[in-house]
Amino acid sequence: MIRYIRVLGAALGGLTGLVLAEAGQGLFEDATYAGFLLAAWVIAWVIVGFAILPYLTIVPATWLIARVEDLSTAEFITAVIGLLLGLLMGLLLGFPLSAFPPPFGSLLPLGVSLFLGLGMLGLTVAKRKDLVGAAETVGIIRHSENTSIPAATSGEPRIVVDTSAIIDGRIAEIVESGFIYGTLVIPRFVLDELQHIADSSDTLRRNRGRRGLEILARMQKQPGTPVEIVEDAVPSETEVDAKLVALARTRSRVILTNDFNLNRVAELQGVRVMNINSLANAVKPAVLPGEELRVRVIQEGKEAGQGVGFLDDGTMIVVEGGARHIDKDLDVAVTRVLQTVAGRMIFAQPRLD
């Protein structure tokens, strides 16, 4: 879309350059190399039109649509009523102001209308709660039992899903378990990125991409948690992560991911993050110092004499002096538990009989 707007802007810019050259009574007629100067003049206007027309049309329209989507129904209705009242007041004041001598007779009515329209729009939105309460008091509108429910909880949550969460695969089991309530929103650009990964020449990336597409198809068959593919584009951003954050800010302020960097960026911009890795760490059984476990030592640790094993949930256990018990089941006593960015790590010692 923006490409066609730029082409239209280039055409309008060239036409504007020609009109201005003619309006100036032959702007370059008496100049040396008049044809060259005229061509350079028109080309300059073509470049200007190509560059600025999207910022006069598409960009402001996208920003306005995003702001309108952020408004609640009450805010939108009061904004429209306030704008109409302000323009009506401006119209009434415009008749006596039009009697002033030019140019005041033509400028003052327009300026007053704009000032009153925008001013009343802001005032009605700011005082919308008082206005709705007054309307209920006099009986203009009826109070509904559901109006006491906050807007944030009365609607179904819409969760924007990142590519990494789909490829990870665990999201399907989480959805089937019923822990996610609401609609999973899959932007078209995330689906395109997933397809690009599935078409990769690298075997590992290709397999991960195809698994992600299978996971997505599997989730679409689950009736409890709807999956919606949206066509929303974010022309102001080029990176997928930036597009996800911008889309979440306009839709639901919730992102589902397991990307650590996206997690941090989204939180800094006020977007709630549902991180699958954080959920996995949170549901692991709590282990306290002094507790006894049975673990199979499978390899040596980084330090001399250490052995390493894993619990059923994948938690790593470092056993002091466990190097000599590799490929053996060992009863150990927990000495300390360390929580890291990558997950939980348990240190233990062989139990003394």
C-alpha positions in Angstrom: 0.0 0.0 0.0 2.7 2.5 1.0 4.5 1.8 -2.3 1.5 3.0 -4.3 1.2 6.1 -2.1 4.8 6.9 -2.8 4.3 6.5 -6.6 1.2 8.8 -6.4 3.2 11.3 -4.3 6.0 11.3 -7.0 3.3 12.0 -9.7 1.7 14.7 -7.7 5.1 16.2 -6.9 6.1 16.4 -10.6 2.7 17.9 -11.5 3.1 20.5 -8.7 6.6 21.4 -10.0 5.2 21.9 -13.5 2.3 24.1 -12.3 4.6 26.2 -10.1 7.0 26.7 -13.1 4.1 27.9 -15.3 2.5 30.0 -12.5 5.8 31.9 -12.2 5.3 33.3 -15.7 7.9 31.0 -17.1 10.2 30.5 -14.1 13.2 29.5 -16.2 12.4 31.1 -19.5 15.1 33.8 -19.4 17.7 31.6 -17.7 20.6 29.9 -19.4 20.0 26.1 -19.8 16.3 26.7 -19.1 15.4 23.1 -20.1 18.0 21.6 -17.8 16.8 23.8 -14.9 13.2 23.0 -15.5 14.0 19.2 -15.5 15.9 19.5 -12.3 13.1 21.5 -10.7 10.5 18.9 -11.7 12.7 16.0 -10.5 13.2 17.7 -7.2 9.5 18.0 -6.7 9.1 14.3 -7.7 11.5 13.3 -5.0 9.8 15.6 -2.4 6.4 14.1 -3.3 7.8 10.5 -3.2 9.3 11.1 0.3 6.7 13.1 2.2 3.3 11.9 0.9 3.2 8.7 3.1 3.9 11.0 6.2 0.9 13.1 5.2 -1.5 10.2 4.6 -0.6 6.6 5.7 1.4 7.4 8.8 -1.1 9.9 10.4 -4.0 7.6 9.4 -2.3 4.6 11.0 -1.6 6.6 14.2 -5.2 7.9 14.3 -6.6 4.4 13.9 -4.4 3.0 16.6 -5.5 5.8 19.0 -9.2 5.2 18.2 -8.8 1.5 18.8 -7.4 2.3 22.3 -10.5 4.3 23.2 -13.3 2.5 25.0 -16.9 2.8 23.8 -17.7 5.5 26.4 -14.6 7.5 25.4 -15.4 7.3 21.7 -19.1 8.4 22.1 -18.2 11.3 24.4 -15.5 12.4 22.0 -17.9 12.5 19.1 -20.6 14.3 21.2 -18.0 16.8 22.4 -16.7 17.5 18.9 -20.2 18.1 17.6 -21.0 20.4 20.4 -17.8 22.4 19.9 -18.4 22.7 16.1 -22.0 23.8 16.8 -20.8 26.5 19.2 -18.2 27.6 16.6 -20.8 27.8 13.9 -23.0 30.0 16.1 -20.1 32.3 16.9 -19.0 32.3 13.3 -21.9 34.4 12.1 -21.1 37.6 14.0 -17.3 37.1 13.6 -17.7 36.9 9.8 -18.8 40.6 9.8 -15.2 41.7 10.6 -13.2 43.1 7.7 -10.9 40.7 5.8 -8.9 38.8 6.4 -10.3 38.5 10.0 -13.8 37.8 8.7 -12.7 34.6 7.1 -10.0 33.4 9.5 -11.7 34.0 12.9 -14.8 31.7 12.3 -12.5 28.9 11.2 -10.1 29.4 14.1 -12.9 29.6 16.7 -14.5 26.4 15.3 -11.3 24.4 15.5 -10.5 25.7 19.0 -14.0 24.9 20.4 -14.3 21.6 18.6 -11.0 20.2 19.8 -11.5 21.8 23.3 -14.9 20.3 23.8 -13.6 16.9 22.5 -10.9 16.9 25.2 -13.2 18.1 28.0 -15.9 15.5 27.3 -13.4 12.6 27.2 -11.8 13.8 30.4 -15.2 14.1 32.2 -16.9 11.1 30.6 -17.5 9.3 33.9 -19.3 12.3 35.4 -21.3 12.8 32.2 -22.4 9.2 32.1 -23.3 9.4 35.8 -25.4 12.5 35.3 -27.2 10.9 32.3 -28.0 7.9 34.4 -29.4 10.2 37.2 -31.8 12.0 34.9 -32.8 8.8 33.2 -31.4 9.5 29.8 -29.6 6.1 29.9 -30.2 3.1 32.1 -27.6 1.6 34.4 -26.8 -2.0 33.4 -25.8 -4.7 35.8 -22.7 -5.4 33.7 -21.4 -1.8 33.7 -19.7 -2.4 37.1 -17.4 -5.0 35.5 -14.2 -3.3 34.5 -13.4 -3.2 30.8 -10.2 -5.1 31.3 -11.9 -8.1 32.8 -15.3 -8.0 30.9 -13.8 -9.0 27.6 -11.9 -12.1 26.5 -8.1 -11.6 26.6 -6.3 -11.6 23.3 -2.7 -12.9 23.6 -0.2 -12.1 20.8 2.0 -15.1 20.1 5.6 -14.9 19.1 7.3 -17.3 16.6 9.6 -18.7 19.3 6.7 -19.8 21.4 5.2 -21.7 18.5 8.4 -23.4 17.5 9.1 -24.4 21.1 6.2 -26.8 21.0 5.2 -26.7 24.7 2.5 -24.2 23.9 0.2 -26.9 22.5 0.3 -28.9 25.8 -0.3 -25.7 27.8 -3.3 -24.9 25.6 -4.7 -28.4 25.9 -4.3 -28.3 29.7 -6.7 -25.2 29.8 -4.2 -22.9 31.6 -4.5 -20.3 28.8 -7.8 -18.4 28.7 -8.6 -16.2 25.8 -7.8 -15.9 22.1 -4.3 -16.6 20.7 -3.6 -13.9 18.1 -1.1 -15.0 15.4 -0.1 -12.0 13.2 0.4 -12.6 9.5 4.1 -11.5 9.7 4.7 -14.2 12.4 3.1 -16.8 10.1 5.3 -15.6 7.2 8.4 -15.9 9.4 7.4 -19.4 10.4 7.0 -20.4 6.8 10.3 -18.8 5.9 12.0 -21.0 8.6 10.2 -24.1 7.3 11.6 -23.4 3.8 15.2 -22.9 5.1 18.0 -24.8 3.5 19.4 -25.7 7.0 17.9 -29.0 8.0 17.6 -28.1 11.7 15.8 -24.8 11.0 13.6 -26.5 8.5 12.5 -29.2 10.9 11.8 -26.6 13.6 9.8 -24.5 11.2 7.7 -27.5 10.1 7.1 -28.5 13.7 5.9 -25.0 14.4 3.4 -25.2 11.6 2.2 -28.6 12.9 1.8 -27.2 16.4 -0.2 -24.2 15.0 -2.5 -26.6 13.1 -2.9 -28.7 16.2 -3.9 -25.7 18.3 -6.4 -24.5 15.7 -8.3 -27.8 16.3 -8.6 -27.2 20.0 -12.1 -25.7 20.8 -11.3 -24.3 24.2 -8.7 -21.7 23.1 -9.4 -20.0 19.7 -6.5 -19.2 17.4 -7.0 -16.2 15.2 -4.8 -15.2 12.3 -4.8 -11.4 11.9 -3.6 -9.3 9.0 -2.6 -6.3 11.0 0.5 -4.7 9.5 2.9 -2.3 11.4 4.5 -0.3 8.6 6.3 1.9 11.0 8.5 -1.0 12.2 10.8 -3.4 10.3 11.9 -5.9 12.9 9.5 -8.7 13.9 10.0 -8.2 17.6 9.2 -4.5 17.3 6.1 -5.3 15.3 4.9 -7.7 18.0 5.4 -5.2 20.7 3.6 -2.4 18.7 0.7 -4.8 17.9 0.4 -6.0 21.5 0.2 -2.3 22.7 -2.7 -1.6 20.4 -4.6 -4.9 21.1 -4.2 -6.5 24.5 -0.8 -5.6 26.0 0.0 -9.3 26.4 2.7 -11.3 24.5 3.3 -15.1 24.8 7.0 -15.9 24.1 10.1 -17.6 25.4 12.5 -15.1 23.8 14.5 -13.5 26.6 15.4 -10.3 24.7 11.8 -9.8 23.5 10.7 -10.3 27.1 12.9 -7.5 28.4 11.9 -5.1 25.5 8.2 -5.7 26.0 8.3 -5.2 29.7 10.2 -1.8 29.3 7.3 -0.7 27.0 4.6 -1.6 29.4 3.5 -4.9 27.7 2.8 -7.9 29.9 4.8 -11.0 29.0 3.8 -14.6 29.4 7.1 -16.5 29.2 6.9 -20.3 28.7 10.3 -20.8 30.3 9.2 -18.9 33.4 6.1 -21.0 33.6 8.2 -24.2 33.3 10.5 -23.1 36.1 7.5 -22.0 38.3 5.8 -25.4 38.2 8.9 -27.4 39.0 8.7 -29.1 42.5 10.3 -27.1 45.2 13.4 -28.7 46.6 14.8 -27.6 50.0 18.3 -28.0 51.5 18.5 -31.2 53.5 15.9 -33.0 51.3 16.9 -36.5 50.1 16.7 -37.5 46.4 17.7 -40.4 44.3 19.5 -39.5 41.1 21.4 -41.2 38.3 24.8 -39.7 37.7 25.4 -39.6 34.0 28.5 -37.4 33.5 31.4 -35.5 35.1 30.9 -31.9 36.3 33.1 -28.9 35.6 34.9 -29.1 38.9 37.1 -32.0 39.8 35.3 -34.9 41.4 31.8 -33.5 40.6 29.1 -35.7 39.0 26.0 -34.4 37.1 22.5 -35.9 37.0 19.0 -34.7 36.1 15.6 -34.9 37.6 12.6 -36.0 35.6 11.7 -32.3 35.0 15.1 -31.6 33.6 16.5 -29.9 36.6 20.3 -30.3 36.9 21.8 -31.8 40.0 25.5 -31.3 40.7 26.8 -34.1 43.1 30.0 -33.3 45.0 32.2 -36.4 44.8 29.9 -38.0 42.3 32.4 -38.5 39.5 33.2 -42.0 40.7 29.5 -43.0 40.6 28.9 -42.3 36.9 26.1 -44.5 35.4 24.9 -45.5 38.9 21.8 -44.5 40.9 22.8 -42.6 44.0 21.0 -41.4 47.1 22.0 -37.7 47.7 21.1 -35.0 50.2 20.5 -31.4 48.8 22.9 -28.8 50.2 21.7 -25.7 48.3 19.5 -24.6 45.4 20.6 -22.0 42.9 18.1 -20.1 40.7 19.7 -18.9 37.5 18.4 -17.2 34.3 18.6 -20.6 32.5 16.7 -22.4 35.3 17.2 -24.1 38.6 20.4 -25.9 39.7 20.7 -28.2 42.7 23.9 -29.0 44.6 24.0 -32.2 46.6 26.3 -34.6 48.4 26.1 -38.4 48.5 24.1 -39.5 51.5 26.1 -41.1 54.3 24.6 -44.4 55.5 
